[in-house]
Amino acid sequence: MSWEENVRKVTPYVPGEQPKRKDIIKLNTNECPYPPSKKVREALLAANADELRLYPDPDALELRESLAQAYGVKKEQIFVGVGSDDVLAMAFQTFFNSSKPILFPDITYSFYEVWADLFRIPFQIQPLDENFHIRAQDYRKENGGIIFPNPNAPTGVCEPLSLIEEIVRENPDSVVIVDEAYIDFGGMSALPLTEKYDNLLIVQTFSKSRALAGMRIGFAIGNEKLISYLSDVKFSFNSYTMNRLVLTAGKACVEDQDYFKLCTGKIKVTRERVKESLRKLGFSFPDSYGNFLFVTHKEIPAKELFEALKAEGIYVRYFNRPRTDNYLRITVGTDEEMDTLLEFLKNYRNR
Ligand SMILES: *Cc1c(COP(=O)(O)O)cnc(C)c1O
């Protein structure tokens, strides 16, 4: 008998690389290529460092009020956390307590399986169809909860609200979590469905479309009862997860809706242009609604291309998993970055 027998052993999630080198083109973790709103910078510069001796507002009231206003809901319907990873982890603990398995797709955000494992939640993986779409009938079985991203990661595939509604409607005894990390790049948010269904929780993040990955802010929207259960778990864990500077930056960020629309608009335009060019180079990919493309090439193996790009200082993401091991996930960067990438790919193909 050793103390090691009593250790909670888990296989941790592996985030995308954050290289120390600065001279690279970083297209591997779906960050925004543009800086955050100037209002964020101004708010941080105006912050009073002396106030840091005081605890922050445990209710994050001002940030939640800004979000409530931006999304047209009540502040009691909003929960905020340290990135959506924190929000999702809390939601797993709060809502997935059945002895029945939770359901999620085979190709999806790989953190779901890690949390299920960490919290000892049984799970059953539902394969996507051959076009990487969710089949509603796979979610028509006994379960202890359902979670999937929409648009999906890392495929970029977006499901229509009719499919989401079907899943939510057919599972009134489970909480359905829709992870909308990429919804601001063109998909339809399931937010309006939260008015009709009390078992639907929407989770979003400031990390991608709001250019604040370094701040760590995520949020959930649902009916008041769901949010209140989520808050109870959060307050049983750590009351002060959102620090003063985060709350200040987050509020300034949400209030600059114009800049948010400008950035997401630019990224969408670049994405569509890059789709065109990649097709011409012989790449194929599911039609992406995210700020990334999930590409495969009929002649060039993905792993080989991943290494070649890295040697060139262009970082993309490679997932060595069944069904996706011949794909690369490429974040949509600035036009200039994408041109450098496209030029490299063109020369690589013709080498
Ligand atoms: C990026 C991402 C998240 C986590 O984002 P945070 O930075 O923790 O807010 C959650 N879900 C999906 C699908 C993501 O791609």
The ligand as an SDF file (V2000), in Angstrom:
LIG
                    3D

 15 15  0  0  0  0  0  0  0  0999 V2000
  -11.3560   27.6460  -27.1380 C   0  0  0  0  0  0  0  0  0  0  0  0
  -12.4910   26.7650  -26.7380 C   0  0  0  0  0  0  0  0  0  0  0  0
  -12.9760   26.7450  -25.4230 C   0  0  0  0  0  0  0  0  0  0  0  0
  -12.2850   27.3820  -24.2630 C   0  0  0  0  0  0  0  0  0  0  0  0
  -12.0550   28.6670  -24.3380 O   0  0  0  0  0  0  0  0  0  0  0  0
  -11.6240   29.5250  -23.0860 P   0  0  0  0  0  0  0  0  0  0  0  0
  -10.3920   30.1900  -23.5430 O   0  0  0  0  0  0  0  0  0  0  0  0
  -11.4060   28.6570  -21.8990 O   0  0  0  0  0  0  0  0  0  0  0  0
  -12.7710   30.4290  -22.9230 O   0  0  0  0  0  0  0  0  0  0  0  0
  -14.0960   25.9890  -25.1440 C   0  0  0  0  0  0  0  0  0  0  0  0
  -14.6950   25.2420  -26.0790 N   0  0  0  0  0  0  0  0  0  0  0  0
  -14.2340   25.2020  -27.3340 C   0  0  0  0  0  0  0  0  0  0  0  0
  -14.9300   24.3660  -28.3190 C   0  0  0  0  0  0  0  0  0  0  0  0
  -13.1120   25.9480  -27.6910 C   0  0  0  0  0  0  0  0  0  0  0  0
  -12.6280   25.8650  -28.9180 O   0  0  0  0  0  0  0  0  0  0  0  0
  1  2  1  0
  2  3  1  0
  2 14  2  0
  3  4  1  0
  3 10  2  0
  4  5  1  0
  5  6  1  0
  6  7  2  0
  6  8  1  0
  6  9  1  0
 10 11  1  0
 11 12  2  0
 12 13  1  0
 12 14  1  0
 14 15  1  0
M  END
$$$$
